[in-house]
Amino acid sequence: MAGRTVNRSAGSGRFVSNAAAARWPGKTTTERVGSGTGNSQAVNRSASSGQFVTEARAKRDPGGTITQRV
């Protein structure tokens, strides 16, 4: 199975459409799912920049960050 990209709301963690991700880029994140993703480690990312952030930052700003397994 080939990998694909999906969009997720940083606040709720729910999947959102491409249109919603374009409308609210600071509150959504696009991630790759499928083959090639190990899902063995949890990481935190900023929803607006996509950069990795610390666990403390993720706890301070749960609506602007997302935790994902990679």
A tleap script that builds the chain and sets N, CA, C and O, in Angstrom:
source leaprc.protein.ff14SB
mol = sequence {
  NMET ALA GLY ARG THR VAL ASN ARG SER ALA
  GLY SER GLY ARG PHE VAL SER ASN ALA ALA
  ALA ALA ARG TRP PRO GLY LYS THR THR THR
  GLU ARG VAL GLY SER GLY THR GLY ASN SER
  GLN ALA VAL ASN ARG SER ALA SER SER GLY
  GLN PHE VAL THR GLU ALA ARG ALA LYS ARG
  ASP PRO GLY GLY THR ILE THR GLN ARG CVAL
}
set mol.1.N position { 0.844 -1.184 0.000 }
set mol.1.CA position { 0.000 0.000 0.000 }
set mol.1.C position { 0.889 1.246 0.000 }
set mol.1.O position { 1.820 1.349 0.798 }
set mol.2.N position { 0.604 2.163 -0.874 }
set mol.2.CA position { 1.386 3.391 -0.967 }
set mol.2.C position { 0.946 4.396 0.084 }
set mol.2.O position { -0.208 4.396 0.512 }
set mol.3.N position { 1.881 5.263 0.502 }
set mol.3.CA position { 1.557 6.294 1.471 }
set mol.3.C position { 0.703 7.385 0.841 }
set mol.3.O position { 0.701 7.556 -0.378 }
set mol.4.N position { -0.013 8.113 1.666 }
set mol.4.CA position { -0.807 9.243 1.199 }
set mol.4.C position { -0.793 10.318 2.278 }
set mol.4.O position { -0.349 10.068 3.398 }
set mol.5.N position { -1.273 11.500 1.950 }
set mol.5.CA position { -1.300 12.579 2.930 }
set mol.5.C position { -2.737 12.835 3.381 }
set mol.5.O position { -3.688 12.696 2.611 }
set mol.6.N position { -2.862 13.210 4.644 }
set mol.6.CA position { -4.157 13.547 5.236 }
set mol.6.C position { -3.987 14.836 6.026 }
set mol.6.O position { -2.881 15.180 6.442 }
set mol.7.N position { -5.085 15.539 6.228 }
set mol.7.CA position { -5.083 16.781 6.993 }
set mol.7.C position { -5.797 16.546 8.310 }
set mol.7.O position { -6.807 15.844 8.369 }
set mol.8.N position { -5.257 17.146 9.371 }
set mol.8.CA position { -5.815 16.961 10.706 }
set mol.8.C position { -5.911 18.295 11.429 }
set mol.8.O position { -5.038 19.154 11.297 }
set mol.9.N position { -6.993 18.458 12.200 }
set mol.9.CA position { -7.138 19.634 13.046 }
set mol.9.C position { -6.216 19.479 14.247 }
set mol.9.O position { -6.200 18.426 14.884 }
set mol.10.N position { -5.453 20.514 14.562 }
set mol.10.CA position { -4.553 20.445 15.717 }
set mol.10.C position { -5.335 20.464 17.018 }
set mol.10.O position { -4.897 19.875 18.007 }
set mol.11.N position { -6.477 21.125 17.038 }
set mol.11.CA position { -7.263 21.221 18.262 }
set mol.11.C position { -7.973 19.936 18.625 }
set mol.11.O position { -7.935 19.509 19.779 }
set mol.12.N position { -8.623 19.310 17.649 }
set mol.12.CA position { -9.434 18.123 17.934 }
set mol.12.C position { -8.759 16.824 17.523 }
set mol.12.O position { -9.106 15.757 18.031 }
set mol.13.N position { -7.803 16.902 16.610 }
set mol.13.CA position { -7.168 15.686 16.100 }
set mol.13.C position { -7.978 14.997 15.022 }
set mol.13.O position { -7.570 13.958 14.504 }
set mol.14.N position { -9.118 15.565 14.679 }
set mol.14.CA position { -9.974 14.958 13.651 }
set mol.14.C position { -9.457 15.277 12.253 }
set mol.14.O position { -8.784 16.285 12.035 }
set mol.15.N position { -9.787 14.396 11.311 }
set mol.15.CA position { -9.418 14.629 9.925 }
set mol.15.C position { -10.266 15.765 9.363 }
set mol.15.O position { -11.449 15.879 9.683 }
set mol.16.N position { -9.661 16.603 8.528 }
set mol.16.CA position { -10.366 17.708 7.886 }
set mol.16.C position { -10.072 17.675 6.390 }
set mol.16.O position { -9.113 17.044 5.946 }
set mol.17.N position { -10.909 18.363 5.623 }
set mol.17.CA position { -10.755 18.392 4.171 }
set mol.17.C position { -9.572 19.264 3.760 }
set mol.17.O position { -9.036 20.030 4.561 }
set mol.18.N position { -9.182 19.132 2.508 }
set mol.18.CA position { -8.121 19.985 1.971 }
set mol.18.C position { -8.536 21.449 2.034 }
set mol.18.O position { -7.706 22.318 2.299 }
set mol.19.N position { -9.821 21.730 1.789 }
set mol.19.CA position { -10.313 23.102 1.829 }
set mol.19.C position { -10.190 23.678 3.241 }
set mol.19.O position { -9.786 24.829 3.408 }
set mol.20.N position { -10.535 22.884 4.252 }
set mol.20.CA position { -10.423 23.352 5.634 }
set mol.20.C position { -8.967 23.591 6.006 }
set mol.20.O position { -8.662 24.556 6.706 }
set mol.21.N position { -8.072 22.735 5.553 }
set mol.21.CA position { -6.643 22.913 5.837 }
set mol.21.C position { -6.119 24.188 5.185 }
set mol.21.O position { -5.279 24.880 5.760 }
set mol.22.N position { -6.606 24.499 3.994 }
set mol.22.CA position { -6.182 25.727 3.313 }
set mol.22.C position { -6.764 26.960 4.005 }
set mol.22.O position { -6.124 28.010 4.052 }
set mol.23.N position { -7.967 26.831 4.534 }
set mol.23.CA position { -8.640 27.951 5.196 }
set mol.23.C position { -7.996 28.290 6.537 }
set mol.23.O position { -7.890 29.463 6.896 }
set mol.24.N position { -7.564 27.266 7.281 }
set mol.24.CA position { -6.971 27.464 8.608 }
set mol.24.C position { -5.604 26.787 8.693 }
set mol.24.O position { -5.457 25.809 9.425 }
set mol.25.N position { -4.609 27.277 7.969 }
set mol.25.CA position { -3.300 26.603 7.953 }
set mol.25.C position { -2.592 26.608 9.307 }
set mol.25.O position { -1.773 25.728 9.573 }
set mol.26.N position { -2.891 27.578 10.159 }
set mol.26.CA position { -2.249 27.645 11.468 }
set mol.26.C position { -2.836 26.696 12.488 }
set mol.26.O position { -2.256 26.493 13.556 }
set mol.27.N position { -3.977 26.114 12.173 }
set mol.27.CA position { -4.641 25.215 13.121 }
set mol.27.C position { -4.801 23.801 12.576 }
set mol.27.O position { -5.511 22.982 13.158 }
set mol.28.N position { -4.141 23.522 11.464 }
set mol.28.CA position { -4.187 22.179 10.885 }
set mol.28.C position { -2.787 21.723 10.534 }
set mol.28.O position { -1.861 22.529 10.447 }
set mol.29.N position { -2.642 20.441 10.335 }
set mol.29.CA position { -1.371 19.895 9.903 }
set mol.29.C position { -1.630 18.822 8.858 }
set mol.29.O position { -2.657 18.145 8.890 }
set mol.30.N position { -0.699 18.675 7.939 }
set mol.30.CA position { -0.788 17.640 6.912 }
set mol.30.C position { 0.265 16.598 7.242 }
set mol.30.O position { 1.425 16.929 7.489 }
set mol.31.N position { -0.140 15.350 7.246 }
set mol.31.CA position { 0.800 14.285 7.595 }
set mol.31.C position { 0.712 13.139 6.604 }
set mol.31.O position { -0.288 12.971 5.906 }
set mol.32.N position { 1.758 12.371 6.559 }
set mol.32.CA position { 1.841 11.220 5.667 }
set mol.32.C position { 1.457 9.968 6.441 }
set mol.32.O position { 1.929 9.748 7.557 }
set mol.33.N position { 0.614 9.164 5.855 }
set mol.33.CA position { 0.190 7.913 6.471 }
set mol.33.C position { 0.372 6.779 5.469 }
set mol.33.O position { 0.506 7.015 4.268 }
set mol.34.N position { 0.376 5.569 5.963 }
set mol.34.CA position { 0.522 4.411 5.082 }
set mol.34.C position { 1.907 3.813 5.189 }
set mol.34.O position { 2.574 3.942 6.215 }
set mol.35.N position { 2.331 3.165 4.135 }
set mol.35.CA position { 3.625 2.497 4.161 }
set mol.35.C position { 4.743 3.512 4.340 }
set mol.35.O position { 4.673 4.627 3.823 }
set mol.36.N position { 5.767 3.119 5.070 }
set mol.36.CA position { 6.895 3.996 5.313 }
set mol.36.C position { 6.807 4.754 6.622 }
set mol.36.O position { 7.728 5.492 6.971 }
set mol.37.N position { 5.717 4.586 7.351 }
set mol.37.CA position { 5.580 5.233 8.655 }
set mol.37.C position { 5.621 4.151 9.719 }
set mol.37.O position { 4.790 3.244 9.717 }
set mol.38.N position { 6.581 4.239 10.628 }
set mol.38.CA position { 6.777 3.197 11.619 }
set mol.38.C position { 5.849 3.274 12.820 }
set mol.38.O position { 5.562 2.255 13.447 }
set mol.39.N position { 5.373 4.480 13.150 }
set mol.39.CA position { 4.490 4.696 14.301 }
set mol.39.C position { 5.080 4.199 15.604 }
set mol.39.O position { 4.334 3.744 16.471 }
set mol.40.N position { 6.395 4.270 15.775 }
set mol.40.CA position { 7.026 3.741 16.980 }
set mol.40.C position { 7.352 4.815 18.012 }
set mol.40.O position { 7.638 4.485 19.163 }
set mol.41.N position { 7.315 6.088 17.634 }
set mol.41.CA position { 7.705 7.157 18.555 }
set mol.41.C position { 6.741 8.331 18.416 }
set mol.41.O position { 6.360 8.697 17.304 }
set mol.42.N position { 6.343 8.924 19.552 }
set mol.42.CA position { 5.472 10.094 19.531 }
set mol.42.C position { 6.314 11.367 19.452 }
set mol.42.O position { 7.311 11.507 20.161 }
set mol.43.N position { 5.907 12.284 18.589 }
set mol.43.CA position { 6.577 13.580 18.449 }
set mol.43.C position { 5.520 14.681 18.461 }
set mol.43.O position { 4.357 14.436 18.144 }
set mol.44.N position { 5.926 15.884 18.825 }
set mol.44.CA position { 5.032 17.040 18.857 }
set mol.44.C position { 5.467 18.020 17.783 }
set mol.44.O position { 6.659 18.259 17.591 }
set mol.45.N position { 4.487 18.589 17.081 }
set mol.45.CA position { 4.773 19.559 16.025 }
set mol.45.C position { 3.885 20.783 16.169 }
set mol.45.O position { 2.757 20.697 16.654 }
set mol.46.N position { 4.403 21.905 15.749 }
set mol.46.CA position { 3.603 23.117 15.647 }
set mol.46.C position { 2.693 22.974 14.438 }
set mol.46.O position { 3.151 22.596 13.360 }
set mol.47.N position { 1.399 23.275 14.605 }
set mol.47.CA position { 0.475 23.176 13.488 }
set mol.47.C position { 0.733 24.256 12.448 }
set mol.47.O position { 0.500 24.033 11.261 }
set mol.48.N position { 1.207 25.415 12.867 }
set mol.48.CA position { 1.402 26.508 11.917 }
set mol.48.C position { 2.677 26.357 11.097 }
set mol.48.O position { 2.676 26.647 9.901 }
set mol.49.N position { 3.771 25.907 11.723 }
set mol.49.CA position { 5.042 25.827 11.004 }
set mol.49.C position { 5.451 24.409 10.627 }
set mol.49.O position { 6.254 24.210 9.715 }
set mol.50.N position { 4.897 23.421 11.332 }
set mol.50.CA position { 5.298 22.038 11.085 }
set mol.50.C position { 6.578 21.643 11.794 }
set mol.50.O position { 7.014 20.496 11.699 }
set mol.51.N position { 7.192 22.595 12.511 }
set mol.51.CA position { 8.444 22.307 13.201 }
set mol.51.C position { 8.191 21.480 14.460 }
set mol.51.O position { 7.125 21.562 15.071 }
set mol.52.N position { 9.173 20.698 14.829 }
set mol.52.CA position { 9.089 19.933 16.060 }
set mol.52.C position { 9.127 20.874 17.254 }
set mol.52.O position { 9.866 21.859 17.247 }
set mol.53.N position { 8.328 20.576 18.286 }
set mol.53.CA position { 8.323 21.374 19.515 }
set mol.53.C position { 8.454 20.430 20.701 }
set mol.53.O position { 8.232 19.225 20.576 }
set mol.54.N position { 8.816 20.986 21.849 }
set mol.54.CA position { 8.983 20.170 23.043 }
set mol.54.C position { 7.631 19.738 23.589 }
set mol.54.O position { 6.598 20.306 23.233 }
set mol.55.N position { 7.645 18.739 24.447 }
set mol.55.CA position { 6.417 18.275 25.079 }
set mol.55.C position { 5.814 19.379 25.948 }
set mol.55.O position { 4.593 19.523 26.015 }
set mol.56.N position { 6.674 20.159 26.616 }
set mol.56.CA position { 6.194 21.266 27.448 }
set mol.56.C position { 5.458 22.294 26.598 }
set mol.56.O position { 4.407 22.791 27.004 }
set mol.57.N position { 5.995 22.618 25.428 }
set mol.57.CA position { 5.330 23.572 24.531 }
set mol.57.C position { 3.992 23.022 24.065 }
set mol.57.O position { 3.010 23.761 23.992 }
set mol.58.N position { 3.942 21.741 23.751 }
set mol.58.CA position { 2.693 21.122 23.299 }
set mol.58.C position { 1.622 21.187 24.387 }
set mol.58.O position { 0.443 21.379 24.091 }
set mol.59.N position { 2.032 21.025 25.643 }
set mol.59.CA position { 1.074 21.102 26.756 }
set mol.59.C position { 0.583 22.530 26.967 }
set mol.59.O position { -0.573 22.731 27.340 }
set mol.60.N position { 1.443 23.529 26.735 }
set mol.60.CA position { 1.053 24.932 26.887 }
set mol.60.C position { 0.129 25.402 25.774 }
set mol.60.O position { -0.691 26.294 25.989 }
set mol.61.N position { 0.247 24.820 24.599 }
set mol.61.CA position { -0.520 25.268 23.433 }
set mol.61.C position { -1.159 24.077 22.710 }
set mol.61.O position { -0.791 23.779 21.574 }
set mol.62.N position { -2.115 23.392 23.358 }
set mol.62.CA position { -2.685 22.187 22.746 }
set mol.62.C position { -3.464 22.466 21.462 }
set mol.62.O position { -3.565 21.587 20.606 }
set mol.63.N position { -4.014 23.666 21.309 }
set mol.63.CA position { -4.765 23.988 20.096 }
set mol.63.C position { -3.892 24.338 18.913 }
set mol.63.O position { -4.367 24.341 17.777 }
set mol.64.N position { -2.630 24.631 19.151 }
set mol.64.CA position { -1.724 25.008 18.069 }
set mol.64.C position { -0.645 23.985 17.801 }
set mol.64.O position { 0.254 24.216 16.993 }
set mol.65.N position { -0.733 22.849 18.480 }
set mol.65.CA position { 0.250 21.783 18.271 }
set mol.65.C position { -0.470 20.460 18.056 }
set mol.65.O position { -1.649 20.319 18.381 }
set mol.66.N position { 0.245 19.510 17.514 }
set mol.66.CA position { -0.313 18.171 17.319 }
set mol.66.C position { 0.741 17.148 17.709 }
set mol.66.O position { 1.928 17.326 17.436 }
set mol.67.N position { 0.296 16.083 18.348 }
set mol.67.CA position { 1.178 14.968 18.680 }
set mol.67.C position { 0.886 13.850 17.698 }
set mol.67.O position { -0.270 13.477 17.498 }
set mol.68.N position { 1.927 13.320 17.089 }
set mol.68.CA position { 1.738 12.237 16.124 }
set mol.68.C position { 2.794 11.167 16.345 }
set mol.68.O position { 3.852 11.424 16.919 }
set mol.69.N position { 2.493 9.989 15.891 }
set mol.69.CA position { 3.429 8.884 15.982 }
set mol.69.C position { 4.108 8.719 14.644 }
set mol.69.O position { 3.466 8.677 13.594 }
set mol.70.N position { 5.445 8.626 14.707 }
set mol.70.CA position { 6.228 8.477 13.459 }
set mol.70.C position { 7.126 7.276 13.544 }
set mol.70.O position { 7.858 6.985 12.599 }
savepdb mol mol.pdb
quit
